[in-house]
Amino acid sequence: MTPPPVAVRRPADVLGIIAVCVSAVVLLPTIAVFLVGLIPAMNAIWWLGIVLLPLLVLDAVVVLLLAVVGLIVAARRAGRREWSIAALVLGILMLVPAALVWGPWPS
């Protein structure tokens, strides 16, 4: 009797997982500051946005680089891509607040 065939496991998307974890480092405090800032008695917390916005942009660049490299590696190895795609979406969403603040405003 021959043993049953072993299912081929695709390699895990390590770079995508790392990128999602790195995005959570700055994204979660930013969301917390935003939610706390909505409370009327805590309006003074908005100064943290001045500190977090440049960190958010720098972190977004790192996350986007990791996500793109993760997508390329996953495509070459025929591996999983879900984490890298999620990290790519998170990286783009992390750039939205900076684009709203520093972007051109229509006159």
PASEBA-1860 file (N, C-alpha, C; in nm, 3 decimals):
! residues 107
1> MTPPPVAV> 0.083/-0.118/0.000/0.000/0.000/0.000/0.088/0.124/0.000 ~ 0.047/0.220/-0.079/0.121/0.346/-0.083/0.053/0.447/0.008 ~ 0.132/0.533/0.068/0.071/0.635/0.157/-0.003/0.739/0.073 ~ -0.100/0.805/0.134/-0.174/0.908/0.059/-0.081/1.024/0.025 ~ -0.109/1.091/-0.086/-0.023/1.204/-0.124/-0.031/1.317/-0.022 ~ 0.081/1.378/0.001/0.090/1.488/0.096/0.051/1.617/0.025 ~ -0.034/1.694/0.089/-0.075/1.822/0.031/0.042/1.919/0.031 ~ 0.058/1.989/-0.078/0.167/2.085/-0.089/0.127/2.213/-0.016
9> RRPADVLG> 0.211/2.255/0.077/0.183/2.377/0.154/0.255/2.493/0.089 ~ 0.180/2.597/0.064/0.242/2.718/0.011/0.308/2.793/0.126 ~ 0.421/2.857/0.098/0.491/2.927/0.206/0.409/3.045/0.259 ~ 0.427/3.073/0.385/0.355/3.184/0.449/0.411/3.317/0.400 ~ 0.327/3.417/0.406/0.363/3.552/0.362/0.421/3.628/0.481 ~ 0.547/3.602/0.511/0.610/3.659/0.630/0.624/3.810/0.619 ~ 0.662/3.860/0.503/0.678/4.005/0.487/0.544/4.078/0.501 ~ 0.437/4.017/0.456/0.305/4.077/0.473/0.263/4.082/0.618
17> IIAVCVSA> 0.292/3.976/0.692/0.260/3.974/0.835/0.341/4.080/0.909 ~ 0.469/4.091/0.876/0.553/4.194/0.940/0.502/4.333/0.905 ~ 0.461/4.355/0.780/0.412/4.486/0.738/0.283/4.523/0.812 ~ 0.194/4.428/0.831/0.070/4.456/0.905/0.101/4.488/1.051 ~ 0.196/4.417/1.110/0.235/4.446/1.249/0.300/4.582/1.262 ~ 0.384/4.618/1.165/0.449/4.750/1.168/0.345/4.860/1.150 ~ 0.245/4.837/1.067/0.142/4.940/1.049/0.060/4.959/1.176 ~ 0.042/4.852/1.252/-0.036/4.863/1.376/0.036/4.944/1.482
25> VVLLPTIA> 0.170/4.954/1.471/0.248/5.027/1.572/0.208/5.174/1.578 ~ 0.181/5.236/1.464/0.145/5.377/1.462/-0.003/5.398/1.435 ~ -0.066/5.305/1.365/-0.206/5.322/1.328/-0.298/5.315/1.450 ~ -0.273/5.224/1.540/-0.359/5.212/1.659/-0.352/5.333/1.751 ~ -0.233/5.389/1.781/-0.233/5.513/1.861/-0.298/5.631/1.788 ~ -0.285/5.637/1.657/-0.349/5.745/1.582/-0.500/5.736/1.591 ~ -0.553/5.616/1.578/-0.698/5.597/1.590/-0.743/5.630/1.732 ~ -0.663/5.592/1.831/-0.698/5.622/1.971/-0.702/5.772/1.995
33> VFLVGLIP> -0.603/5.846/1.942/-0.601/5.992/1.959/-0.722/6.054/1.891 ~ -0.756/6.003/1.773/-0.873/6.057/1.703/-1.001/6.033/1.782 ~ -1.018/5.912/1.835/-1.140/5.882/1.909/-1.147/5.957/2.041 ~ -1.034/5.971/2.110/-1.034/6.046/2.235/-1.056/6.194/2.207 ~ -1.005/6.243/2.095/-1.024/6.384/2.058/-1.167/6.421/2.027 ~ -1.250/6.321/1.998/-1.391/6.348/1.972/-1.469/6.379/2.100 ~ -1.416/6.341/2.215/-1.480/6.372/2.342/-1.461/6.521/2.369 ~ -1.568/6.596/2.398/-1.554/6.741/2.415/-1.455/6.782/2.523
41> AMNAIWWL> -1.446/6.710/2.632/-1.356/6.749/2.740/-1.210/6.719/2.707 ~ -1.184/6.642/2.604/-1.048/6.601/2.570/-0.999/6.667/2.440 ~ -1.046/6.786/2.409/-1.005/6.852/2.286/-0.857/6.886/2.283 ~ -0.792/6.893/2.396/-0.650/6.928/2.400/-0.561/6.815/2.349 ~ -0.616/6.699/2.326/-0.536/6.584/2.280/-0.495/6.598/2.133 ~ -0.554/6.691/2.059/-0.525/6.702/1.916/-0.380/6.739/1.887 ~ -0.306/6.792/1.986/-0.166/6.824/1.960/-0.086/6.697/1.932 ~ -0.134/6.582/1.979/-0.065/6.456/1.949/-0.070/6.423/1.800
49> GIVLLPLL> -0.170/6.475/1.732/-0.177/6.456/1.588/-0.059/6.517/1.516 ~ -0.007/6.627/1.571/0.110/6.692/1.512/0.231/6.600/1.522 ~ 0.239/6.525/1.630/0.350/6.432/1.648/0.326/6.304/1.567 ~ 0.203/6.256/1.565/0.175/6.128/1.501/0.168/6.134/1.350 ~ 0.136/6.250/1.292/0.121/6.258/1.147/0.251/6.230/1.072 ~ 0.365/6.290/1.108/0.489/6.252/1.039/0.528/6.106/1.063 ~ 0.503/6.057/1.184/0.532/5.916/1.211/0.443/5.825/1.127 ~ 0.320/5.867/1.105/0.227/5.790/1.023/0.276/5.783/0.879
57> VLDAVVVL> 0.329/5.894/0.827/0.379/5.895/0.690/0.504/5.808/0.678 ~ 0.596/5.820/0.772/0.718/5.738/0.767/0.685/5.589/0.779 ~ 0.593/5.557/0.867/0.553/5.418/0.884/0.482/5.367/0.760 ~ 0.403/5.452/0.696/0.333/5.411/0.574/0.432/5.378/0.462 ~ 0.540/5.454/0.452/0.641/5.427/0.350/0.706/5.291/0.375 ~ 0.739/5.263/0.501/0.799/5.134/0.536/0.702/5.020/0.508 ~ 0.576/5.038/0.544/0.475/4.935/0.522/0.455/4.911/0.373 ~ 0.448/5.017/0.294/0.430/5.000/0.149/0.549/4.928/0.087
65> LLAVVGLI> 0.669/4.960/0.130/0.787/4.890/0.076/0.783/4.741/0.113 ~ 0.753/4.711/0.238/0.744/4.571/0.280/0.633/4.497/0.205 ~ 0.521/4.564/0.183/0.408/4.500/0.115/0.441/4.472/-0.032 ~ 0.506/4.567/-0.098/0.540/4.546/-0.239/0.644/4.435/-0.252 ~ 0.744/4.436/-0.166/0.844/4.328/-0.170/0.778/4.194/-0.137 ~ 0.688/4.193/-0.042/0.615/4.070/-0.009/0.531/4.019/-0.125 ~ 0.468/4.111/-0.200/0.391/4.070/-0.317/0.481/4.012/-0.426 ~ 0.596/4.073/-0.446/0.688/4.023/-0.548/0.740/3.885/-0.510
73> VAARRAGR> 0.780/3.870/-0.383/0.831/3.740/-0.337/0.722/3.634/-0.345 ~ 0.600/3.669/-0.307/0.490/3.572/-0.311/0.456/3.533/-0.454 ~ 0.465/3.627/-0.546/0.437/3.595/-0.686/0.545/3.504/-0.744 ~ 0.669/3.525/-0.706/0.777/3.442/-0.758/0.775/3.301/-0.698 ~ 0.731/3.289/-0.572/0.727/3.159/-0.507/0.591/3.091/-0.519 ~ 0.497/3.157/-0.582/0.359/3.107/-0.591/0.304/3.082/-0.451 ~ 0.328/3.178/-0.363/0.284/3.165/-0.225/0.160/3.246/-0.198 ~ 0.130/3.260/-0.072/0.012/3.336/-0.030/0.041/3.485/-0.041
81> REWSIAAL> -0.063/3.561/-0.073/-0.048/3.706/-0.091/-0.142/3.788/-0.004 ~ -0.225/3.724/0.074/-0.332/3.795/0.145/-0.278/3.900/0.242 ~ -0.175/3.867/0.319/-0.122/3.961/0.416/-0.055/4.080/0.347 ~ 0.013/4.055/0.237/0.077/4.166/0.166/-0.027/4.259/0.104 ~ -0.135/4.204/0.055/-0.242/4.288/-0.001/-0.306/4.370/0.110 ~ -0.331/4.308/0.226/-0.387/4.382/0.339/-0.290/4.492/0.384 ~ -0.161/4.463/0.386/-0.062/4.564/0.425/-0.056/4.677/0.323 ~ -0.070/4.645/0.196/-0.072/4.747/0.092/-0.191/4.841/0.110
89> VLGILMLV> -0.307/4.786/0.139/-0.426/4.868/0.164/-0.408/4.954/0.288 ~ -0.353/4.896/0.395/-0.328/4.974/0.517/-0.228/5.086/0.493 ~ -0.123/5.058/0.416/-0.024/5.160/0.385/-0.083/5.277/0.308 ~ -0.169/5.246/0.214/-0.234/5.353/0.137/-0.329/5.433/0.227 ~ -0.404/5.363/0.313/-0.495/5.432/0.404/-0.420/5.517/0.506 ~ -0.297/5.478/0.538/-0.218/5.558/0.633/-0.171/5.688/0.570 ~ -0.166/5.695/0.439/-0.125/5.819/0.372/-0.240/5.917/0.352 ~ -0.362/5.873/0.371/-0.479/5.959/0.349/-0.481/6.080/0.443
97> PAALVWGP> -0.458/6.065/0.575/-0.461/6.185/0.660/-0.356/6.289/0.621 ~ -0.238/6.245/0.582/-0.135/6.340/0.540/-0.174/6.408/0.409 ~ -0.237/6.334/0.320/-0.281/6.394/0.195/-0.391/6.497/0.220 ~ -0.475/6.472/0.319/-0.580/6.568/0.351/-0.524/6.694/0.417 ~ -0.419/6.678/0.497/-0.362/6.793/0.567/-0.268/6.871/0.477 ~ -0.177/6.802/0.408/-0.073/6.870/0.332/-0.103/6.879/0.183 ~ -0.212/6.818/0.138/-0.244/6.817/-0.004/-0.295/6.952/-0.053 ~ -0.302/6.967/-0.183/-0.354/7.094/-0.238/-0.505/7.105/-0.215
105> WPS> -0.547/7.221/-0.173/-0.687/7.248/-0.151/-0.742/7.325/-0.270 ~ -0.859/7.288/-0.319/-0.917/7.365/-0.430/-0.962/7.502/-0.379 ~ -0.942/7.601/-0.464/-0.979/7.737/-0.420/-1.112/7.780/-0.472
END
